[in-house]
């Protein structure tokens, strides 16, 4: 029998973990009874009762496996740890907040059986608040400029064939764009639309600050466009400076120099100063990530591993 693995990051998900397990278990007892399954929960330093719930699930079912971090390292680190530990013929990546329809896994597995090596459940709608929907739409619209294959609504829910998991595990970059890495693998991809459900248990830990960092990581990880934009902006600014310099020289030779030049000087100082600060900021973002990689600190630290 083929085995379907699950890699599920956990951070402050008390109350929803047992329900997540029960829905997966019910699916494999009925519609996917021809398959075995294992669930690798990665506790990303939760400070609530999540770890105790996971231990109870493991005691009742040894197919439930637990990786516990020493502290919170972030969702991407948890996904990396989970995918590095799964042993199934394919792996499903999903969250533990019950916002993805578990029933969709059946269709994912069937598409995988037909030959699709990556099956992506992409969001066509979401039952979230207006701000979350707006920021998500803006984010993925921007990312599609760099990755046209990325679905317009984005995704967090997908199934990966074993060889795709192995290739993904070779990506050791810390500040990466997980969805971009998946669509860039180049394997046979199948997209399945779904509506993201409203979260009914717990509160999302995906803060605005984390969203901004994820946006910067995603753009810098997938594209050199900011650096090229910087070069183009610098060239255009220098060109305008040369042209304005020619105008000043002509005015001086024709004795048309204005009595006061405070306004144009201030405008030039502000524009050029702003452009320089923008360039330094973009360079700083790249250098910070280079520095983070050069330090070679671990992406995550495992405190306990219960298999």
N, C-alpha and C positions, 0 to 999 in steps of 0.2 A: 504493500500500500504506500502511496505517495504521502509525504508529510507537508503540511502547510504550516509555516512558522509565522508568528506574530511578534513584531517589535513595537512595544508600546511605551513611550516615555510617560513618567508619572511625576507630577509636582503638585502637591496640595489637591489631590483628587479623592479625598476620603468621601465615601458614600456612593461613588460611581464605579469603583473598581469591581465589586462583586457583580453588579449589574452588567458590566462589560463582559466579564468572564461568563456569566450565565447565558447571555445572548449568543456569544461565540460557541459555547458548549452545546446549546440547543440547536444551533445551525448544523453542527457536525454530527449531531445525533439523528438528524432528520434528512435534510436535503443534501448534505455533504458527508453522508455516512460511509462513503467509499474511501474517505481520506482520514489520515491521522492528523493530529495538530499538536503544536506546542505554543505556549505563550511566554515570551520573555518580557517581563515588566522591568523597566529601569527606573528605580526611585532616584530622582534627581535632587536629593537632599531635602525631601519634604519635611516640614516641621509640624505636620498635623498627624492624624492617625492612619495615614496611608500605609506606612510600613507594617503596622499590625494587621491591617486588612489583607495585605499581600501574604504575610506569614500564615494567616488562617487559610487562605486559598491554597497555598502550597501544601499545607498539612493535609488538606482534603483531596488534592489532586496534584500528583508529582509532575504532571505536564505543565504546571505553572512554575516558571522559573523566575528568580529574582536577582537583579543586580542592584546594589545600593551604593551610591556615591558618598564620598566623605562630606561633601557640601554641594550646593547648587552650582552646576556648571553650564546649565542652559539646555534647551530642547535639542539643539543640533548635536551636542556632545552625547546626550542620552540616546538619540537615534543611532549615532555611530557605534556606541557600545552595544546596543541591541542587535544591530545588523552584523557586528563582529562576532556575536555569540550564537546566532541562530544556526540550526543545522538542517532545516527542511529543504525540500526540492524547490520551493518558492517561498517568498516571505511577503507578508502584508504589513505595511506601515500604516498605523492609525493612532488616533489619540484616545485617551481614556475618559473623555468628557461627554461621551454619548451624543456628539453632534454629527457624527457620520453614521449613516444607516448601515447597520451590521448586515442586513439582508442583501446588500449589494455585493458582499463578498462571494456569494454563490455565483453571480454573473461574472465576477472577476476570475474566479477559478475556472469556470467553463471557457472563458476567452483564452485563458492561459493554456488549457488543454487543447484548444484549437490551433495553438501555435504562437499566440502573442507572448512576447517575452517581457514586456512591460505593459501593465494594465493600469491606467490612471483614472481615478474617479475625480472628475473636475467639477467645480461648483458653478452652476448656472444661476443660482439664487441662494440667498442665505437669510435665515430668520434672526438676524442680529440687529443691533441698534443702527440708526442712520449714520452715525459717525464711523462705525466699523465698516459698514458697507461702502461709504465714500472713500475712506483711506485705502481699503482693499482695492477698489476700482482704480484709484490713482496709481497705487503701487504697481499693480500688474499691467496697467497701460504703459507705464514707463519701462518695465522690464521687457515687455514685448518688442520694444524698439531694439533691444540687444539680442533677445531670444524669440524670434517670431514663432517658433514651435510651441512656446509656452501657452497653455489655454488661457483665455481672457479672464476667467474667474479664479485662476490659480488652483492649487490642489495641495492637500496634506495627506490624502488617502490614496494608496496605490499598492499594487502587487508587483513584485520583482522576481524574475526567474533566478535560479541559483547562480548562473554565470553573471547575471547583472549585479547581484549582491557582491560577488567576488570582485568584480571590477570597481564597484562603488567603494568597497573597503580599501582599495588601493589609493584613494584620494585622501591624503593626510593633511590637507589644508585645514587650518583651524577656523578661520573666518570665511566660511564658504556659503554658497547659495545651494541648498540641498535640492530644491526643485530643478534648478538649472543644471546641476550635475546629472540628474536623472534623464532629462530630455536630451542632454548632450551625449549620452552613451552611444546612441546610434543604432539601437536594436529595434525590433519590430514593436511598435507602440499602438495600443488600442485605447481610445478615450471613451469613458462612460460618464454621461452627465448625471448629476444628482443635486438635490437641494440640501444645503447645510441646515441642520436642525438647530433650534434654539436651545441654549444650555439651561437646563433645569436644576442641576445639582452643582453647588459650588460657584466660584467666581473665577473668571478668566484672569490668568497671571500675565497675559500678553499686553503689557503696558505700552503707552505711547513712546516712551524712551526706547524700549526694546524694538518697537516697530521702526523707529528712525535708524537705529543701529543696523537692523536687519536690511533696511533699504540701502544703506551705504555699503555694507558687506556684499550685498547682492550685486550692486552695480560695479564695484571695484573688482569683485571676484570674477565677473563674467566679461568685462569689457575694459579696453584701454581708451575708450571714447573721452572720458574726462581729461586725460593727459593731452589727447589730440585737440580737444576743445580749447584747452589752456594754450597750446601752441598757436592755434588759429587766432584766439583772442589777443594774444601778445603781438602777433604779426599785424593784425588790424589796428591795434592801438598804436604800434610803432609807425605804421603807415600814415595814420591820421596825424600823428605828431610831426612827421616829416612834411606832410602837406600843409599843416598849420604853420610850421616853421618857414616854409616857402612864402606863405602869405605875409608873415611878419617881415621877412627880408624885403619883399616887394614894397610893402607899405613904408618901410624905413627909407628905401631908395627913392620912393616917390614923395617923400616928406608927408606921408599920410598917417603917420603914427598917432594913434589917439592920445589924448591928454592923460587919461587914466586907463590902466590895464588890469585893474584889480579883479574884475568879474571873470574875464577869460582865464587869468592865471589861477584863480580859485577853482574854476570848473575843471581845468586841466589837472590840478593837484588832486582834487577829489576823485575824478574819473580814474586817473592813473594809479592813485593810491588804492582805490577800491579794487581795481583789476589785480594789482600786485598782491593784496591781501587774499583775494579769491584764489589766485594761483598758489600762494603759500599754503592755504587751507587744503586745497586738493592734494598738493604734494605731501602735506603732513598726513593726510589720511592713508596714502600709499605707504609712506615711511613707517607709520605706526604699525601697519600690518606686516611689513617686512621685519620690523623689530620683534614683533610678537612671534613670527615664525623662527627667526634666528635664535631666540632664547631657548627654543626646543623644550619648553615646559610641557608636561602631559596635558592632553586635551581634557582628560578627566582622571579622577583617582577613585578606584573601586574600594569601598570599605568592606563589603560582604558580597559573596556570590553564592547563591543557594540554588543548586541545580539537582 
